[in-house]
Amino acid sequence: MPLQAGYRVECLQGLEAVRSYLPMWEELSQAASEPNVFYAPWGLLPALEHLAGDRRVELLFLWRETGTAGPVLDGLVPLRVSGCALLPIARLYRHRYCFSVVPLVRAGRERAVLDALLGWLQAQRRRYPLLLLRDLPAEGPLAEALREALAASGRQFFEGLHSERALLQLGSDAEHYLERNFSARRLKEYRRLGRRLGELGELRIRRLQAGDEDLEAWLEAFVALEAKGWKGRLQSALGSRAETRRYFEAVVRGAHARGQLLMLELSLDGRPLAMRCDFLAPPGAFAFKIAYDEEFARFSPGVLLELEAIRVLHELKAQGLHWVDSCSAPDDQTSNRLWMERKRLGTFKLSSGTLLADLWISFYPHAKRLKDWLKRGKELGCLTLVASSATEEVMPVLVLAGL
């Protein structure tokens, strides 16, 4: 494979093909410009093993050639190819438990890696005519480098679909954060609920410690607690399917083995009422999963544990932690009420250089306006067409075909 801007790009599929790269991949995940535990080897490999199914996932390794010192891994981009045969679309790989799709790019090498990636895509434009980068951070070094690289390449691209989700930006201390972001009345109410709950028995908050031999008991308790609630009734809990449970256990064990796991439990007389699982990747962290006992919903045990988590996370500032991604939906009311800051997300759609892909990008803004018009018409009861997410991809092709 010819070098692209000083980089060799290697495209691999399958778990066995990447086994020999695990040490370099681990090192890259620790040195990434923007951390992403879901693309670290301990986060991504269990997903490929248990959740990918028959989806074709391709891992792009970007190696910087350094001469006699040997190649250095500066980038990892997991892609999944879908769409119609006329115009395949490559997109960042995501599964239902993947809450960040930021490629792993070594800090300080953002522009160089993205220049190499764009050059490689152009060389492979027949295979990857379109690249969809959905829900990337709209701010930060990676977003800035991507805009610069796209502008310099002269590539056809579209940026839009900005959204926001809750973010915890750690302050000077937990109490100051709570007083700044919550009214005195709300804090008083949560303290009252905690006291009332404590009147029913021994109320205890535990944190799983590094090296704790009891990890398996914590895993069992979390799966059981989540299964008792609405997710269990809808068969969407982690324990509802064997493959999702295996994935959960594998990633939690991987995080725990590396000291990147934060698990908290609120219990009453030894009975778990709420549990929380976070993944640490300083300077950031990711709020992965939370579960609570709905029988005690009137005491808001989930919120009580969230408030305790804010205190624990502030204690981790000494270890270089500065922010926590809620990993929640933009309209999640609980996260938006408890966490005051926001993480802006954007989407980039870009052409690799084929004529059809260039036309797709050119027509996309017009097709998007048409889709929005159809959606508004449906909401007003004037149209029966459904403006689904598939329409976003197919509509420009229909426009190009004259349909």
VENTA-V833039 format. One record per backbone hydrogen bond with DSSP energy under -1.0 kcal/mol. CO is the residue of the C=O (numbers start at 1). NH is the residue of the N-H. E is the energy in kcal/mol with one decimal. If there is no record, write none. Layout:
co = {CO/CO}
nh = {NH/NH}
e = {E/E}
This chain:
co = {4/6/7/8/10/12/15/18/19/21/22/23/24/25/26/27/31/36/40/40/41/44/45/46/47/47/52/58/59/60/61/62/62/63/64/67/72/74/75/76/77/78/79/80/82/89/90/91/95/104/105/106/109/110/111/112/113/114/115/116/117/118/119/120/122/124/124/129/130/131/132/133/136/140/141/142/143/144/145/146/147/148/149/150/150/156/158/160/163/165/166/167/168/173/174/175/176/177/178/183/184/185/186/187/188/189/190/191/192/193/194/195/197/202/204/206/209/214/215/216/217/218/219/220/221/222/223/226/229/230/231/237/241/242/243/244/245/246/247/248/249/250/251/252/253/255/256/260/262/263/264/265/266/266/267/268/271/273/274/275/276/277/277/278/279/281/283/283/284/285/286/286/289/291/293/294/296/297/300/301/302/303/304/305/306/307/308/309/310/311/314/316/316/317/322/324/325/329/332/333/334/335/341/343/344/345/346/347/348/349/350/354/355/356/357/358/359/360/363/364/365/366/367/368/369/370/371/372/373/374/375/376/377/377/378/386/390/391/394/395/396/397/398/399}
nh = {7/65/4/63/61/59/18/21/22/25/26/27/28/29/30/31/107/39/43/44/45/48/49/50/51/52/55/79/12/77/10/74/75/8/72/70/64/106/62/104/60/93/58/91/89/82/132/80/98/76/33/109/113/114/115/116/117/118/119/120/121/122/123/124/125/127/128/352/90/350/92/348/346/144/145/146/147/148/149/150/151/152/153/154/155/351/349/347/345/343/326/341/324/177/178/179/180/181/182/187/188/189/190/191/192/193/194/195/196/197/198/199/200/269/267/265/212/218/219/220/221/222/223/224/225/226/227/229/233/234/236/240/245/246/247/248/249/250/251/252/253/254/255/256/257/260/259/280/278/208/276/206/273/274/204/271/268/293/266/291/264/288/289/262/286/284/322/323/281/325/279/288/277/275/296/297/299/300/304/305/306/307/308/309/310/311/312/313/314/315/317/319/321/320/170/168/287/332/336/337/338/339/167/165/138/163/136/160/133/158/131/358/359/360/361/362/363/364/367/368/369/370/371/372/373/374/375/376/377/378/379/380/382/383/381/388/394/395/398/399/400/401/403/402}
e = {-1.3/-1.7/-3.5/-3.0/-3.0/-3.0/-1.1/-1.6/-1.5/-2.7/-3.0/-2.1/-2.2/-2.2/-1.2/-1.2/-2.3/-1.4/-1.3/-2.9/-1.9/-2.3/-2.1/-2.6/-2.4/-1.6/-1.9/-3.4/-2.3/-2.1/-2.8/-2.5/-1.2/-2.8/-2.1/-1.6/-3.4/-2.6/-2.5/-1.7/-2.3/-1.9/-3.2/-2.3/-3.2/-2.6/-3.2/-2.8/-1.9/-2.3/-3.8/-2.2/-2.6/-2.3/-2.5/-2.1/-2.5/-2.5/-2.2/-2.4/-2.4/-2.0/-1.9/-1.6/-1.3/-1.2/-2.6/-2.8/-2.8/-2.4/-1.2/-2.6/-3.4/-2.2/-2.2/-2.3/-2.2/-2.1/-2.7/-2.6/-2.3/-2.4/-1.7/-1.1/-1.0/-2.8/-2.7/-2.3/-3.1/-3.0/-1.8/-1.1/-2.1/-2.0/-2.8/-2.5/-2.0/-2.0/-1.9/-2.3/-2.2/-2.0/-2.4/-2.2/-2.0/-2.2/-2.1/-2.2/-2.5/-2.4/-2.1/-1.1/-1.5/-2.8/-2.9/-2.3/-2.1/-1.7/-2.4/-2.4/-2.4/-2.5/-2.4/-2.1/-2.4/-2.5/-2.0/-1.3/-1.7/-1.9/-3.0/-1.7/-2.0/-2.4/-2.1/-2.5/-2.7/-2.1/-2.6/-2.3/-2.2/-2.2/-2.5/-2.6/-2.4/-3.2/-1.3/-3.1/-3.0/-2.3/-2.2/-2.6/-3.5/-1.7/-2.6/-2.0/-2.4/-3.1/-3.0/-2.5/-2.0/-1.1/-2.1/-2.4/-2.8/-2.3/-3.0/-1.7/-2.8/-3.1/-2.6/-1.2/-3.2/-2.7/-1.6/-1.6/-2.1/-1.9/-2.3/-2.2/-2.0/-2.4/-1.6/-2.5/-1.9/-1.3/-2.4/-3.1/-1.6/-1.4/-1.4/-1.7/-1.4/-2.1/-2.0/-2.8/-2.8/-2.2/-2.2/-1.6/-1.9/-3.0/-2.5/-1.5/-2.5/-2.1/-2.5/-2.2/-3.4/-2.8/-2.5/-2.5/-2.3/-2.3/-2.3/-2.2/-2.6/-1.5/-2.4/-2.9/-1.9/-2.0/-2.6/-2.7/-2.2/-2.5/-2.5/-2.4/-2.3/-2.2/-2.4/-1.8/-2.8/-1.0/-1.2/-1.6/-2.5/-2.8/-2.1/-2.5/-2.4/-1.8/-3.0/-1.3}
